[in-house]
Amino acid sequence: MLILLAFIIVFHITSAALLFISTIDNAWWVGDNFSTDVWRMCDTNTSTCTAITDEFNEYQSIQAVQATMILSTIFCCVAFLVFILQLFRLKQGERFVLTSVIQLLSCLCVMIAASIYTDRHEDLHQSHGYRMEVSKGQYGYSFVLAWIAFAFTLISGVMYLILRKRK
């Protein structure tokens, strides 16, 4: 049982780390001489970054991605704390339902963020607010990590739903 518990804790911490990296790091959309995320666009030749503000045409879409990624990260961290509390407070044989619900909310939020970015990426990168041409790029590793975090939080949420506190 201790090995299973250790695996679940490591899996949850990995999910949270993936969410933090994908939310913070500047690599959702990359090209030869630029990288951009949901916060700023950086020119790798001059090492200058421009914050994404309301002068961009699709700023509302970027704000939705920002908000849901932040919510996802918060929900994942809260789910971990609730799991630790339930680990010591639940009676034997009860399920970690509250932890599962919170983790599944985290899963839903990261799915919404990555889906919005996937759907709107053409419009996001055609904006006249950028100082350089960013339409010719590809998805970066932060975007891929967001989708991997979606899978991890989904699996983790289902594991908590199935998991019973045993002796």
C-alpha positions in Angstrom: 0.0 0.0 0.0 2.9 2.4 0.7 4.3 1.9 -2.8 0.9 2.7 -4.3 0.6 5.8 -2.1 4.1 6.9 -3.0 3.3 6.4 -6.7 0.1 8.5 -6.5 1.9 11.3 -4.6 4.8 11.4 -7.2 2.2 11.3 -10.1 0.3 14.2 -8.6 3.5 16.2 -8.0 4.5 15.5 -11.6 1.1 16.8 -12.8 1.5 20.0 -10.8 5.1 20.5 -12.1 3.9 20.0 -15.7 1.1 22.6 -15.1 3.6 25.1 -13.6 6.1 24.7 -16.5 3.5 24.9 -19.2 1.8 28.0 -17.6 5.0 29.9 -17.0 7.5 28.9 -19.7 7.7 30.9 -22.9 7.3 28.1 -25.5 3.7 27.7 -26.6 4.4 28.8 -30.1 8.0 28.9 -31.4 9.8 29.8 -34.6 13.3 30.3 -35.9 13.8 33.7 -34.2 10.9 34.0 -31.7 9.0 32.2 -29.0 5.6 33.2 -27.6 3.3 32.0 -24.9 0.2 33.3 -23.2 2.1 36.1 -21.5 4.6 37.6 -23.9 6.4 37.3 -27.2 10.2 37.2 -27.2 12.6 37.9 -30.1 15.5 35.4 -29.7 17.8 37.5 -31.9 17.7 40.6 -29.8 16.6 39.0 -26.5 13.7 41.4 -26.1 10.2 40.5 -24.9 6.9 42.2 -25.5 4.0 41.6 -23.1 0.8 40.6 -24.7 -1.7 43.3 -23.9 -5.1 44.5 -25.1 -3.6 45.9 -28.3 -3.7 42.4 -29.7 -6.8 41.5 -31.6 -7.4 38.2 -29.9 -6.5 39.4 -26.4 -9.7 37.9 -24.9 -8.8 34.5 -26.1 -5.4 34.8 -24.6 -6.9 36.0 -21.3 -9.2 32.9 -21.3 -6.1 30.6 -21.7 -4.3 32.5 -19.0 -7.1 32.3 -16.6 -7.9 28.6 -17.1 -4.2 27.6 -16.9 -3.9 29.5 -13.6 -7.1 27.9 -12.3 -5.8 24.5 -13.4 -2.6 24.9 -11.5 -4.4 26.2 -8.4 -6.9 23.3 -8.5 -4.1 20.8 -8.8 -2.2 22.2 -5.8 -5.4 22.4 -3.7 -6.3 18.8 -4.7 -2.9 17.7 -3.4 -3.4 19.5 0.0 -6.9 18.0 0.2 -5.5 14.5 -0.5 -3.0 14.9 2.3 -5.7 16.0 4.7 -8.0 13.2 3.7 -5.2 10.7 4.0 -5.2 11.4 7.7 -8.9 12.3 8.3 -10.8 9.7 6.3 -12.0 6.5 7.9 -10.8 3.2 6.5 -12.7 2.2 3.4 -13.8 5.6 2.3 -12.9 7.1 -1.1 -11.0 10.3 -1.9 -14.0 11.8 -3.7 -13.3 15.4 -2.9 -9.7 15.1 -4.1 -10.9 13.4 -7.2 -13.4 16.2 -8.0 -10.9 18.9 -7.5 -8.3 17.1 -9.6 -10.9 16.6 -12.4 -11.7 20.3 -12.3 -8.0 20.9 -12.8 -8.1 18.5 -15.8 -11.1 20.3 -17.2 -9.4 23.7 -16.9 -6.2 22.7 -18.6 -8.3 21.0 -21.4 -10.2 24.2 -21.9 -7.0 26.3 -22.1 -5.2 24.0 -24.5 -8.4 23.7 -26.6 -8.9 27.4 -26.9 -5.2 27.9 -27.9 -5.5 25.1 -30.4 -8.7 26.5 -31.9 -7.6 30.1 -32.0 -3.9 29.8 -32.7 -4.2 31.0 -36.3 -6.1 34.2 -35.2 -3.8 34.7 -32.2 -0.7 34.7 -34.4 -2.1 37.0 -37.1 -2.4 39.9 -34.7 -1.0 43.2 -35.8 0.3 43.8 -32.2 3.4 41.6 -32.8 6.5 43.4 -34.0 7.5 40.5 -36.2 6.0 37.7 -38.3 4.9 34.9 -35.9 2.4 33.1 -38.0 5.1 30.8 -39.4 5.9 28.8 -36.4 4.9 25.6 -34.6 3.6 24.5 -31.3 6.3 24.5 -28.6 7.0 22.2 -25.8 5.0 24.1 -23.3 1.9 23.5 -25.4 2.7 19.8 -25.5 3.3 19.8 -21.8 -0.2 21.3 -21.2 -1.8 18.4 -23.1 0.4 15.9 -21.2 -0.7 17.6 -18.0 -4.3 17.2 -19.1 -3.7 13.4 -19.4 -1.9 13.2 -16.1 -4.6 15.2 -14.2 -7.3 13.0 -15.8 -5.6 9.8 -14.8 -4.9 11.2 -11.3 -8.5 12.3 -10.8 -9.7 8.8 -11.8 -7.2 7.1 -9.6 -8.4 9.2 -6.6 -12.0 8.3 -7.4 -11.1 4.6 -7.4 -8.7 4.7 -4.5 -10.0 3.6 -1.1 -8.2 4.2 2.1 -6.9 0.8 3.2 -5.0 -0.4 6.2 
